[in-house]
Amino acid sequence: MRLALAFHGSRGDVQPGIALGRTLADRGHTVVLAVPPNLVDFAARSGLDARACGPDTGELLASDLVVSHNRSRNPVHRGRALAELALQGGLAAQADLVELATGADAIVGGSVGQERVLTVAESLDVPYVPIHLCPMRPNRSVALVAPWGRRLGPRSTRASWWMIEQALWFAGRRGENRLRAERGLPMAHGPTARRIAAQGVPEIQAYDPAVFADLGREWGARRPLVGFLDLDTATRAAIGDAHDTGDLDDWLDAGPAPVYIGFGSMSAIDPHRLATAVVDGTLGRRVLVATGWSDFLRPESLDPAVRHRLVDAGDRIRTVRTVDHSTVLPRCAVAIHHGGAGSTAASLRSGRPTVVCWLGADQPLWGRAVTRLGVGSAFAQAHVTADTLAAAIARVDTAPMRSAAEALRRRLVPPDAAADRAADVVESTIAQHR
């Protein structure tokens, strides 16, 4: 089989695609991996045929549009920002994907840019097999939103998804139909999600049934929960996914297990206030900070007052650009992050309690999940202060929470089994559509 894998977004969106692509390639299939230009080198080190497709997401995530989207509390403004994000570079990305997917038996792709992927698949008359990194289709048990922190009932939960689909459709329908017109397709008249479901193709849920057991029972084979997709040891070694400083292992061994803090690709709403909270809210603890693309807590990015306090902290606070989550997080006491699907999967796999400091999108959903499972807590990054951060760490760094996190870790689907399950679905889907 010849497969085009299209994964747009940040590293957390692309890495599961690499894991699946590697499994499919090892089964003898021809795989072309379409990723943002800034992640081509990263993806190619896995041994896959990685090609540039769409805009540079490092630049996009640091743009004024994304920052204003994160700061806005107006859902209309946020919806419009998301629609504009989907369209930025859309025509060029669509043209790239057409070139890469021509002759493929199917397109397998993530949910970022799903409008473009569906359009290209329709125009090439091949199935689009979606990979979802979080729940994002109507259901009765998992809501994307929780007004006033309250859990919705089954009917309200399902209705909330219907409303979200309609809102996204009204915000982005003109742009999507512009993309469709470019490929000679008729105008669409309803939400993208419903047209994807109408294909009759399974929508692979790349997260664990132990986290959303009710969802797995409700959806069954139509939307199978295969487990979190992650890189195997060989691929991780090939990519060189290790610490960016050689003495980190020595630092980890030199004292008590640290608190890990990393906000991935996301730009902080108020980096100086967040930096102050990290420095002052972790007194008495060792802290490992992964600065990521945003360079959070890099001394040169801080105002003088915060920089001085960071210098005074000395070796208590260690900053690195990246870490290998699979080897570092199990050596930490607590994992604090923004609640992206990849970061949440890594912290759950580590068996360590989690604090989610969310910004938006699916992150509050993951924050509610770790809280419901009794393996962590969550609150909005906008509410992070030294006091709230210290209280959150104390709340989760307890023997019962550590036991619960370790028990959940043992129930998670192993990464290789998750990738095999996803690959099985892809193969069977193509076989049925030939």
N, C-alpha and C positions, 0 to 999 in steps of 0.2 A: 504494500500500500504506500501511496505517496501522500504525506500529510503536511499541511501548513498550520503551524501553531502561531497564533497572534496574541501576544500578551503586552498590553500597553500599561503605562502608569509608572509607579516607582519600583524600586528593587523588590519590595515586598509583594508587588503584583506579578513581577516577572519570574521570581525564583521558583514558585510552584510549577510554572510552565516549563522551566528547565528540568525540574525533577521528572515531570511526565514525559517530556521530550526524550530524555535520556533513556527512560524505560522503553518507550516505543522504538527508539533506535536500536537498543539492545535486542529487541525482538525481531530485528531485520527490516523494519520499515524505513523508508526514506523520509526524513524530517527536515523541514525548513522552518526556522524559528524567527518570526518577525517581532522585533523589539525596538524600543526607542533608541535613537542614535547613541545616546550617552551610556547605554547598557549593552551595546554590541560586543565590546571587548570582554566584559564580564561574562556574558552568555557564551561567547565563542570559546572561552577557556574550558568549558565543559566538554568540548569536543563536538558540539552540535554546529550545524551550518546556520549561524546567526546572521541576520540581515537587518539593516536599518529600516524602520517604518514609522513615520509620523514625527511629531515634534520632540525636542529634547525635554524630558520631564524634570531634569534638575533645574533648568531655567524656568520651566512652567510653574513648579512648586514654589519658587522664590519670587514669582511675579506679583505685582500689585493686585491683580485679579484674585489670586488665591488667598493672599493675605487679607484682603477685604472680605472675601467669602467666609473665611474663618472667623473674622471679628463680628460679622453681622448677626444680629438676632432676628432679623426679618426673614421669614421663610420664603417670601416672594423674591427678595433680593438674592437669597442663597440659591433658589431654584434657577433664577436667570443666570447667576454666575456659573452654576454647574452646566447649564445649556451652552453657555459661551465657551466654557472649557472644552466641552465635547466637540465644538465646532472648530476651535483653534487648530489650524493645520489639517482640518478634516478632509478636504479635497485631496491634498497632497498625500496624506496617510492612506486614503482610500485607493489612490492610484498605485501607491507602493504595494499595497496588499493584493491588488488585482494581479500585478506582475508576479508577485511571489506565489500566489495561490493558483494561478492558471495551470491546469493539468493535475491538480490535487484531487484526491478522492473525497476529502472533507477538510473543513477548516475547524480547528479546535481553538477556542479562544476564551480569554477572561472577560469579565463583565465591563471593564473600562473600555469604552469605545464600542460597545456591543451593537450600536446602531450601524456603524460602518461595517462591522464584521458580517452582520446579517445581510446588509445590502450587497456586499461582495459575494457572499455565498449564494444568494438568490440569483444574482446576475450570472454566476458561473454554473448554476444548477447543481450545487453540491450541498450536503447537509452542513449546518453549523452546529457543532457540539459545544455547548457552553460549559465553562468551568467557573463555578461560583465559590468565592472564598469566604462568604458569609451568607446567611439567609437573606434572600431578596425577592422572594415570590410570595404571593398570598398564601396564608396559612392561619391556623387557629391558635397557635401556641407561642410564637415568637414575634413580637412587635418591634419595628424599627424605632418607634417613638414611645415614650412613656410620660404622658402629660403629668406635671407636678410629681413625678417620681412614682406614679401609681401604675400597677400592673393592669393591663386591659384584659377583659374577658374574651372568650373565644370569638364571639361575633364581632366585637369591637376591634379585635386584633385583625381579623380578616378584612373588615371594612377600612381599617387604617391603611392597609396595603393597597386596596383599590383606590383610595384617595391619593396616595403617593404616586401610583402609576399614572393616574389622570393628571396630576400636577406636573410630573416630569414630561408627559406627552404634550401638554399645552405649552410648556416652557420651551420644548425643543423640536416641536413638530415641523416648523418651517425649515429649520436647518437640516433635519433628517430627510425631508422630502426634496430638499435641494441636492443632497447626496444621492438620493434615489434617481432623481432626474438625470444626474450626471451619468448614471449607468443604464439609462433607458428603461427604468422600471416605473410602473404606475404609482400614483400618489398613494401613500398609506393613510388610513383613516382611524387608526387606533394605536394604543401604546405598544412600544417595541416588545415588551415582555410577553404580551399576549400573542403577538405574531411569532415570536420564538417558540412559545409553547405549542402553537398550531402546527409546527413542523412535525410533531409527533416524535421528536428526538429526545432521549433522556438528557436532563440537565444535571451534570455532575456537581455534587456538593462537596467541595474539597475541605471539609472540616469534620470533626469527629462526632459520631453518634452518641458517645458518652456525654457530650456537652449538651446536645439537643435531642434527647431520646424521644420525646413526643413528636418532634418534627420528623424524625426518621420513620416512625410508625405511620404518620399521616401521609407522607409522600411515597414511601416504598420505592419500587423500581423506577417510577417515573422521574424521581429526583433523588438518586441514591446518595447517601452520606458515606463517602468512601474513607474518610479520615484526612488529617492534615498532610498535604504533600510537602516533602522536604528532601533536600539533597542527601544522597547516600555518601558514605565516607570517601569513596574513590572520587566522586565528582567534586565534593567539597575540597579534597586535596588538590585536584586538578585546577580548580578555580583559584586556589591559594587563599581560601577564606579564613584567614587567621588574624591574629592581633597585628596592629601596625607598629608595635614596639616589642623588641625581643625580650625585654625583662619583665613583661607583665606576669608571667608565671611566678617569677621570684616575688613580685609584690603580693600576689594572691596568697602565696605560702607564708608571707612574713607576719601575718596577724589574723585576727578574727575574720570570718566570712563577711565580705562587704555588702552594702546595698548597691544593687545595679540600677543605673538610671540611663535610659536611652529613648529618644523621641524620633528615631528613624529619619525619614525624609521630610518630616513635617517642620515647618517654621513655627516657632513659638509665637503666641499672640503678643506677649510682652517679655522678650528674652531677658531683660535686666531684672524684672521682678521675679521671673522664674529662677534665674541664677541666684538671686538673693535667697529665695526659699530653699534652694538646694544647699547652699553653703551654710545657712543659719539653721535650717530645719533638720540637719543631720549631725548636729554636734554630738560628739562622743562615739560616732560610728565611722568606720571606713567606708568610702564611697568610690565606686567605679563608674565613670560617666563615658558613654559612647556618644561622641559629638555628632556623628552622622553627616549628611549632606549640609545641614544647616549650620554646622560648626558651633553648635550650642556649647557654651561655657569655655570656648577658646578664649584665653586671656585678651587677645587683641580685639575681640568683639565686644568686650565689656566696658562699662563706664568705670572711671577710676576708683570709685568707692567700692564697687563689687570686686574689681580686680585686686585691690589691696586685701580684701577679706579672703579671696581665693588664695593669694600668695601666703597669707598668714596661716591658712589651713595646712600648708606644707604637703607632706606625703600622705596625709589622711584622705585627700581627694585626688584620685588619679584620673586623668582624661586620656582617652584614645579615640581615634577616628572610628574604628570598627572593631568588633569582636566576633569570634565564632561562638554563637549562642549555645550550640550543642555542647561545647566543652567548658565554657565560662559560667553560664548561669547555674549549673549544678553546684558550683563552688561559691555561690553567693547566698546570702540569707534571705533577701527579698528582691524581687524584680519590679521596677517601676518604669512604666512606658506609656505611650499614647493610646494603646489599645488597638493598633492595627492588627489585622488577622494574623500576619506572620509573626509579629512580636508576641501576640497572645499565645499562639501555638507553641512558640519556643519556650515561653515561661511555664506553660502547662506541662510540656514535655520534661522540663527541668525538675518538676516536683517541688518547686519553691512557691511560696505565697506571692501574689501579684497585687500591685496597686496600679490601676488604670487612671491616668490623668488625661481625659479625652478632650479632643477638639471638636469633632463633628463626624459626619458621615456614619459609618458603621461602628465607630469606636464606642459610643455609649452602649450600644447593643452588647459588645464584648464586655464592657464594664459591668453591665447588669448580669451577664452570664457568670463571670467569676465570683460575683457577690452571691448569686443564687446558689452556686455550687459549694459555697463555703470555703473557697480557696483564695479569697482576696477581697478587695474593696475598690470603689471607684468614685471619682468626682470630677467635675469639669476643671480643665486647666485654668480657666478664668478665676477659679476660687482657690488656686494654690497660693499658700503663704507658708512661711516657716512653721507656723503653728499647725496648720491643717496637714502639712506634709509630715511633720513629726508625729502627729496623732495617728495618721494613716499607717505609718510604718509600725508604730507601737501596736496598733489594732491587729495587724496581720502577722507580726513576728511573734507568734505564740505557739506553744506546743500543739494545741488542737488544730490550728490552721496549718501548721507544717504537716501534721499527720494526714489531714484531709487532702492537701496538695499532693503528697506522696501517693496516697491511695488512688487519686484520680490519674496520676501519671501511669500507674500500672494498668489502668483500664483502657488507655488510648491505643488506637490502631498503630502498629509500628510503621514508620515511613515507607519501607519497601513494600509492605502489604497494601498501604494506601495507594501507592503508585501503580501496583499491579491491578488493583480493583478498578482504578480509573482507566488504565489501558485496556482492560477487558471490555469495559463499556464502549470505548472508542471503537475497538475492533468489531464488536457485535453490531454496533450501529451502522458501520459502513457495510458490513456483510448484508444487512437487511435492506439497505438502500441501493445495492448494486443491481 
